[in-house]
Amino acid sequence: MTVSAWTQPRVAIVTGGGSGIGEAISRRLAADGAAVAVFDLNGQSAAETAATIEDAGGTAIAVACDVADRGAIDAGVAETSDKLGSPTILINNAGITPFERFLEISRESFDQVMAVNLRGTFEFCQVVIPHMIEEGWGRIVNISSSSAQTGSFGQTHYSASKAAVIGLTKSLAQEFGRKGITVNAIPPSFIETPSLHRAADGGQLGDGIDQHIPTTPVRRVGQPDDIAAACAYLCRDDASYVTGQTLGVNGGRVIG
């Protein structure tokens, strides 16, 4: 017998939901019974994910959105509310992962990384939290990165942006816990996504992905569904006492 994750219908927004981890999270939340608004810069990818959910019997819409554009965020959340209902689950997954040596990082590159990875997360929270307050219930999961915990060679701006996401998460958890809203972070590591393969193709992973499997305690590459499963738990009704936490899903590559 399937047990519902929620005592009443929920509407979820997943940014970067058109591919990789975001696609897996979108599909998992839909399978658990949420109506899902799939946000992505690539509107076609968002539409394909939404269609997959609909074909499986779920409810989803696609929203083309640049998370660095506050106007687009406002419009996308309004569209979600009109078509699906008030959003009370927010997954901030959209991000960019450039590799650049520190002394070669331009102001423009730094600002772009912060605009997408940090400010986009901040502004989505600002727009969606009022809906959660009105409903008296909310779940926010911010997808950070293990690079926030360990640092990453050639990714100073990226690591800094994802570390800031963890600080944002903890502060929001303290401020809005009394409103029935939980806020948690998941920092993935070594997950088989298009960005991991781009890093491998660009020589950022040494001799490639397989080289890192023996140094991973569980001896495999992580899958997007691994992140989706952890995210789904944090969004459930029965995770109401879990907030302000950083849940590493990394196969044991980062301890603590």
DAGI-V389416 format. One record per residue. SS is DSSP state (hx for helix, st for strand, lp for the rest). BURIAL is I if it has 9 or more other ideal C-beta (glycine too) atoms within 8 Angstrom, else O. Layout:
SS&BURIAL ; SS&BURIAL
This chain:
lp&O ; lp&O ; lp&O ; lp&O ; lp&I ; lp&I ; lp&O ; lp&O ; lp&O ; lp&I ; st&I ; st&I ; st&I ; st&I ; st&I ; lp&I ; lp&I ; lp&I ; lp&I ; hx&I ; hx&I ; hx&I ; hx&I ; hx&I ; hx&I ; hx&I ; hx&I ; hx&I ; hx&I ; hx&I ; hx&O ; lp&I ; lp&I ; lp&I ; st&I ; st&I ; st&I ; st&I ; st&I ; st&I ; lp&I ; lp&I ; hx&I ; hx&O ; hx&I ; hx&I ; hx&I ; hx&I ; hx&I ; hx&I ; hx&I ; hx&I ; hx&I ; hx&I ; hx&O ; lp&I ; lp&O ; lp&I ; lp&O ; st&I ; st&I ; st&I ; st&I ; st&O ; lp&I ; lp&O ; lp&I ; lp&O ; lp&O ; hx&O ; hx&O ; hx&I ; hx&I ; hx&I ; hx&I ; hx&I ; hx&I ; hx&O ; hx&I ; hx&I ; hx&I ; hx&O ; hx&O ; lp&I ; lp&O ; lp&O ; lp&I ; lp&I ; st&I ; st&I ; st&I ; st&I ; lp&I ; lp&I ; lp&I ; lp&O ; lp&I ; lp&I ; lp&O ; st&I ; lp&O ; hx&O ; hx&O ; hx&O ; lp&I ; lp&O ; hx&O ; hx&O ; hx&I ; hx&I ; hx&O ; hx&I ; hx&I ; hx&I ; hx&I ; hx&I ; hx&I ; hx&I ; hx&I ; hx&I ; hx&I ; hx&I ; hx&I ; hx&I ; hx&I ; hx&O ; hx&I ; hx&I ; hx&I ; hx&O ; hx&I ; hx&I ; hx&I ; hx&O ; hx&I ; lp&O ; lp&O ; st&I ; st&I ; st&I ; st&I ; st&I ; st&I ; lp&I ; lp&I ; lp&I ; hx&I ; hx&I ; hx&I ; hx&O ; lp&O ; lp&I ; lp&O ; lp&I ; st&I ; hx&O ; hx&I ; hx&I ; hx&I ; hx&O ; hx&I ; hx&I ; hx&I ; hx&I ; hx&I ; hx&I ; hx&O ; hx&I ; hx&I ; hx&I ; hx&O ; hx&I ; hx&I ; hx&O ; hx&O ; hx&I ; hx&I ; hx&O ; hx&I ; lp&O ; st&I ; st&I ; st&I ; st&I ; st&I ; st&I ; lp&I ; st&I ; lp&I ; lp&I ; st&I ; lp&I ; lp&I ; hx&O ; hx&O ; hx&I ; hx&I ; hx&O ; hx&I ; hx&I ; hx&O ; lp&O ; lp&O ; lp&O ; lp&I ; lp&O ; lp&O ; lp&O ; hx&I ; hx&O ; hx&I ; hx&I ; lp&I ; lp&O ; lp&O ; lp&I ; lp&O ; lp&O ; lp&O ; lp&O ; lp&I ; st&I ; lp&O ; hx&I ; hx&O ; hx&I ; hx&I ; hx&I ; hx&I ; hx&I ; hx&I ; hx&I ; hx&O ; hx&I ; hx&I ; lp&I ; hx&O ; hx&O ; hx&I ; lp&O ; lp&O ; lp&O ; lp&I ; lp&I ; lp&O ; st&I ; lp&I ; lp&I ; st&I ; lp&I ; lp&I ; lp&O ; lp&I ; lp&I ; lp&O ; lp&O
